[in-house]
Every structure is written in C-alpha cells, then in structure tokens.
C-alpha cells in the first residue's frame, strides 16, 4: 500500500502537480491532535482540485481544506473525516 501511494505521488510530480507532505513539529502535532495533514502545493491550484487529488491518492474523505500562502509557497491544511485517521496516512507516507 505504501509503495502504491509513493508511485502515485511520483506520477503527479512528473505532471508538475506537486504535493509534498510537510514534516515539521507543528505538522506532526496537527496530525495527532486535529486529524489534519499538511502539504506544500502549487499556488495555482484551488481547493476543489486539491481535495479531489488527495481523495484520489489516499482513498480518504476530506472534511475541510485551509490554505496559506507564505514566502511564495502554498501550504494546505487538510482535515480528514473522523473515520479516516491522519496518523494512518502519515504512516503510509513515512512521516511518522
């Protein structure tokens, strides 16, 4: 399963659709407390495109998306549904 997700991410990066997980202390805290994943993404994509992409890659249900543009980078905070744990997705990505 982990290998499948990594190959999907590689294919998307080749298409210039970058979706990189952020592994800072704050991101790990958000994963554990708020069931939220943090990604760095392309500034030109809107929230609906990001939501479809994340649901397709990780096979999860997304509740909400917040975005932040800081120093020419776009950070996306993805809150997952309560049935889908962010810890499981982070483990598959190798973040935790």
Phi, psi and omega in degrees: 000316180297321180293323180296316180296318180295322178291324176296319178296320179297319179297319180292323179293327177294329180276010181070017174260094185272132176220094185251128177288142178263131184239050176272175179296320179296319180296319179293322178296319178294325177298314185285320186268318188249004182057043185236135175256148180241129180231152169259131189222174178290135184293337186279347182276144176265177187294324180295319178295319180295318180299314179298318181296315181292318178295326179288315185290311189262355181055051179231167176257128181261130177275308182210160178226130172241142180234152181220127176254119183219130180045052175063023175231149179251121176256133183243125177258114185250113178269122182271160176297155182296334179286334181254113182276133179292333179297321179295316179294318179296324178294319178296327179280346181085021180281326183242000000 
